[in-house]
């Protein structure tokens, strides 16, 4: 099994940047796709970025051009670089991994708050 731990959240002013990390323990080779989701209070959790084992990325329209998802296989870590942050980006951000055995694994979440 793979365990995921997110970090890097915090309070930032509008227009600022943050870099979230999701560190995986266990076999990184069991992970096919890693995703970033976010959930604002009273809202459903939504997918905002994905990266495949081959490095193919995709983004939600709301973050396209501002956020960048990357993977460092040597460190078994996936990152979400967030630029030009807006107050509407305020949410709990979660890392998700889809394994080769069909499991969906979640991190504990990290809070991102963007002030106006």
Secondary structure, 3 states (H helix, E strand, C coil): CCEEEEECCEEEECCCCEEEEEEEECCHHHEEEEEEEEECCCCCCEEEEEEECCCCEEECCCCCCCEEEEEEHHHCEEEEEECCCCHHHCEEEEEEEEECCCCEEECCCEEEEEEC
